[in-house]
Amino acid sequence: MTDEATITGNVDERLAARGMGELADKMGMVITEMTADRAVGSIPVEGNRQPVGLLHGGAYVVLAESLGSMAANVHAGEGRYAVGIELNASHTRSATSGTVTGVCTAIHLGSTLTTHEIVITDDQGRRCSTVRITNLIREAR
């Protein structure tokens, strides 16, 4: 597992300057693509497992919420920010090793709400979790 979260590739400059936060750092999250329409990131399974050796369900959710919230904040733009108001996750397969990758795709990019779907797959490309997040866009004070 890496010591810090990493932001590489096609990523909004504001996000790169702000970073991803302590939890992403602890999980070894790597973001490789970030736009309002599409975001891609991954986490290692090792270090994020539950006691029986499976990737913790909450780890899938943290990856998904991070991708969806960051993409919503890119859409919100300067002087505005997005906050998560609803999240739904369905875990359909367990990962026990390697890396899982989330691909976040915009479903709706409105002036006050965004909705993204995040599909998380294992190293073999098998879907492990599907997450939907809705974010509220607010004016910065």
Secondary structure by P-SEA (a helix, b strand, c coil): cccbbbbcccccaaaaaacccaaaaaaccccccccccbbbbcccccccccccccccaaaaaaaaaaaaaaaaaaaacccbbbbbcbbbbbbcccccccbbbbbbbbccccccbbbbbbbbbcccccccbbbbbbbbbbbcc
